[in-house]
Amino acid sequence: MISGKGFGAECLMPPDQNEKHPQYTYRNDPGVPSFDDSKPLVIFDGHCVLCSSGVQWMMARDPDGEAVFAAIQEPVPRALYVHYGLDPDAFDTFMVLADGKPFLRWRGVCKAARLMPAPWKWLGALGRILPDFIGDRVYDFVQRNRIGWFGAHETCFAPDDATRGRFLTLS
């Protein structure tokens, strides 16, 4: 369970839930357009107020951060969801694609936090203490109710000129 990498992002992380997915398998999938995957990719629902507000919150607290963002309504995220056997139209999980591997549901939330500067990265590491079966239930409850609680935009969230560089562009 402990990786031996010392305190930080990965020390509390149990074995990867996606071990069935070797790294970067999407690179060989003709259905996934080529894109720059040198930085972690956070995929969110661009119509969801909670999701797009979360992206804005992350960018405000980490303006020079390492992550890039893309809405599920765009071609690359949709193709990645299909590649990993997920339904991009249902969008029942947010995804962080890091080091060529998908992190979903609770693991995705914790991975996104670990991409941020302290103290957020510490909270993401601490969140890995919570077993997935509990974290995923909390995640699923919020996911099912997010539109009812927070609403939805009629049009997909789009970055402004100041944040456009933090969003995925095709290579």
N, C-alpha and C positions, 0 to 999 in steps of 0.2 A: 504494500500500500504506500509506503513512503519511498520517494525516489532517491533520497540521499543527496539532493542538490542544495541543502541548506534552507534556511527560512526564506520564503519569498513565494513567487507565483506558483510553483509546481510542487512544493514539498508536501502538501497535504492531499494531493490529488490521487485518488484511487486509480487503478488501471483504466485506460481509456475505454469508454463505452462504445467507441466506434472502431475497435481493433479489426473488425471485419473489413474496414476500408483502409487499405494501404495508402500511404501519402501520395498526393497528387494524381490519383486515378483519373480525375476529370480531364487532365491534359491529353489523354489518349481517347477521349470521348468526342467523336465528331459532332455531337449535338451541343457541346459546350463551346461557345465562342472563345477564342484566345483572349486572355486578359492578363494584366500585370498582377501576379499573385505574390510579389515579394513582401507585401505588407498584409497583416491580418485584415480580413474583410468582414464587416458587420452588415448582415442582411436584415432589413426591417420592413414592416408594412408601411408604405408611404401614405396610405389613406388613414391609418390609425393615429389618432391624436396622441395617445400614450406613447406609441412607438416613435413617432417623429419628434415628440417632445423629449423623449429619452436620448435621441441622437443629438438634438440641440444642446441638451444638458451635458452630454459627454464632450462635445466640441467646446463648450464654454469653459469647462474645467480642465481641458487638455487641448488648447488650441494648436499646439505643435505635435500632437499625438501621432503614434505609429499606425493607428488603424485608419482604414478607408471605409466608406459607407456606400450602400446601394439599396434601393428599394426593390422589393420582390416584384414589382410591376415592370422592372427592366429585364432585358433579354438574358444577360449573364446569370443573375440570381435565379431566374425561372429555370434556366437550363441546369444549374447546379442542383436545384431542388429535385428536378426530374432525375438527374444522374444518381442522386442518393435515395431515390424511391419515395420522395415526398411529393405531396400535391401542392404546387405553387398557388393554386386558386383557393384552397382551403386555408393556407397559411396558418397551420396549427402549431408551428414552432418557429422561433427566431433562430438564426444561425450565425455563428462566428466561424469563419474558415481561416484557420491559422496553421502555418507549417504544412499546408496541404491536407489537413484533416478537419472534418466538420465537428463543431461543438454545438449541441442542441439543447433546448429547454433549459433546465437549471444549470447544466454545465456551460451552456452558452452565456447565460447571465454572469456566471462567475468568471468565465474567460474574458468577457467584455470588461468587467471590473478590473481584472488583472492587467489589462492593456493600459489602464489609466495610471496617473502618478499617485503616490501616497497621499492620503490614506486609503483611497479607493482600491488600489491593488491589494492592500492588506485585507480589506473587507472581502474582496474576491477570493483570496486565499483562505480566509476564515470560513467563508461560505461553503467551501469544499468539505468542511467537517460534517455538514448536514448530509446524511445519506441521500442518494439520488431519488429513492422511492418517496421520500418526504419532500425534497426540493422540487421534484417534478410535479407532485400533486399541487403544491402551492403555485408553481408556474402555470399548470394547466387551469387552475381555478381563475387566476387573473387573466390568462389568455382567453378563456371562454367568455369572460364578462367585460373585457377591456372596451369594446365598442359601446356597450350599454352604459358603462360607467363614465367614460371619457369622451365618447363620440368619434365621428369619422369626418375627415375632410372630403369634400366632393371631388377635389383634384389631388393628385399625388403631390406629396411634399417635394419641393425643389430647393436646392441650396441657393443662397444669394452669392454675389460675386466674391465676397470675402471668404466664403467657406467652400466654394466650388472645387478647390484643389484637394479637399478631403474626400471627394466622391469618386467612385470608380469610373474610369474611362477605358474604352476598349483599346488594346494594343495593336 
